[in-house]
């Protein structure tokens, strides 16, 4: 699978030269969509797109871009689909989501080990804290509605979010362990931070198709193949390869 998923490379799966080309974008989601050390695109989302387009006889192009830029491209119709977005009311205005989610994430809080704050799933308890968020992420409708009442600091990357925490610029940050673990390892923070339970929310990741593009037939065919792959266990087997939670 990896050989044909090169960054920004047009990948041809069909034997028919007239086959449609569909442009998928996304951002770096560890195990869902990312570049390996050889610069190739891999991850569960990329594997699923590749397999479905192989079966449909179409061509694909995949680009990994900054998160907000990738979303904007789908919103404006400059890309056909986004790989792996969570659902939100705002995004549903410009995206048609796949019928099935293909992975799920728990969004959790991290604090420094010295912080004695206890999380009991009550947003009001966050009012006394400064909260670090990653710009462009969706933290669930309840949190998004409450966010204006909190002292929030938004940064562009997960690494920057953890650095804010370690240098006491925020008291607490929100992320999912899948994204957090590589950063914690990279910054050598394993003995400095801790994860709180319960999760703020459990999000599911989908494929989001641009409403600005004429994709009705493709979405119908894509959903049919994805639903079949979910039902027969193919996606579950593929997700085990990446250690992802199967929805």
Secondary structure as the mmCIF struct_conf table of DSSP 4:
data_model
#
loop_
_struct_conf.conf_type_id
_struct_conf.id
_struct_conf.beg_label_comp_id
_struct_conf.beg_label_asym_id
_struct_conf.beg_label_seq_id
_struct_conf.end_label_comp_id
_struct_conf.end_label_asym_id
_struct_conf.end_label_seq_id
HELX_RH_3T_P HELX_RH_3T_P1 UNK A 2 UNK A 4
STRN STRN1 UNK A 6 UNK A 6
TURN_TY1_P TURN_TY1_P1 UNK A 7 UNK A 8
STRN STRN2 UNK A 10 UNK A 12
BEND BEND1 UNK A 15 UNK A 15
TURN_TY1_P TURN_TY1_P2 UNK A 17 UNK A 18
STRN STRN3 UNK A 21 UNK A 26
STRN STRN4 UNK A 29 UNK A 29
TURN_TY1_P TURN_TY1_P3 UNK A 30 UNK A 32
STRN STRN5 UNK A 33 UNK A 33
STRN STRN6 UNK A 34 UNK A 35
TURN_TY1_P TURN_TY1_P4 UNK A 37 UNK A 38
BEND BEND2 UNK A 39 UNK A 39
STRN STRN7 UNK A 40 UNK A 40
STRN STRN8 UNK A 41 UNK A 42
BEND BEND3 UNK A 43 UNK A 43
HELX_RH_AL_P HELX_RH_AL_P1 UNK A 44 UNK A 56
TURN_TY1_P TURN_TY1_P5 UNK A 57 UNK A 57
STRN STRN9 UNK A 59 UNK A 64
HELX_RH_AL_P HELX_RH_AL_P2 UNK A 67 UNK A 76
TURN_TY1_P TURN_TY1_P6 UNK A 77 UNK A 77
BEND BEND4 UNK A 78 UNK A 80
STRN STRN10 UNK A 81 UNK A 86
HELX_LH_PP_P HELX_LH_PP_P1 UNK A 87 UNK A 87
TURN_TY1_P TURN_TY1_P7 UNK A 89 UNK A 90
HELX_RH_3T_P HELX_RH_3T_P2 UNK A 91 UNK A 93
TURN_TY1_P TURN_TY1_P8 UNK A 94 UNK A 94
STRN STRN11 UNK A 95 UNK A 97
HELX_LH_PP_P HELX_LH_PP_P2 UNK A 98 UNK A 98
BEND BEND5 UNK A 99 UNK A 100
STRN STRN12 UNK A 103 UNK A 112
TURN_TY1_P TURN_TY1_P9 UNK A 113 UNK A 114
BEND BEND6 UNK A 121 UNK A 121
HELX_RH_3T_P HELX_RH_3T_P3 UNK A 123 UNK A 128
BEND BEND7 UNK A 129 UNK A 129
STRN STRN13 UNK A 130 UNK A 134
TURN_TY1_P TURN_TY1_P10 UNK A 135 UNK A 136
HELX_RH_AL_P HELX_RH_AL_P3 UNK A 141 UNK A 146
HELX_RH_3T_P HELX_RH_3T_P4 UNK A 147 UNK A 149
BEND BEND8 UNK A 150 UNK A 150
STRN STRN14 UNK A 151 UNK A 155
BEND BEND9 UNK A 156 UNK A 157
HELX_RH_AL_P HELX_RH_AL_P4 UNK A 158 UNK A 166
TURN_TY1_P TURN_TY1_P11 UNK A 167 UNK A 168
BEND BEND10 UNK A 169 UNK A 169
BEND BEND11 UNK A 171 UNK A 171
STRN STRN15 UNK A 172 UNK A 176
HELX_RH_AL_P HELX_RH_AL_P5 UNK A 177 UNK A 187
TURN_TY1_P TURN_TY1_P12 UNK A 188 UNK A 188
TURN_TY1_P TURN_TY1_P13 UNK A 190 UNK A 192
STRN STRN16 UNK A 193 UNK A 195
BEND BEND12 UNK A 197 UNK A 198
BEND BEND13 UNK A 200 UNK A 200
STRN STRN17 UNK A 201 UNK A 210
TURN_TY1_P TURN_TY1_P14 UNK A 211 UNK A 212
BEND BEND14 UNK A 213 UNK A 213
HELX_RH_AL_P HELX_RH_AL_P6 UNK A 216 UNK A 231
TURN_TY1_P TURN_TY1_P15 UNK A 232 UNK A 233
HELX_RH_AL_P HELX_RH_AL_P7 UNK A 234 UNK A 242
TURN_TY1_P TURN_TY1_P16 UNK A 243 UNK A 243
HELX_LH_PP_P HELX_LH_PP_P3 UNK A 244 UNK A 244
STRN STRN18 UNK A 245 UNK A 245
HELX_LH_PP_P HELX_LH_PP_P4 UNK A 246 UNK A 246
#
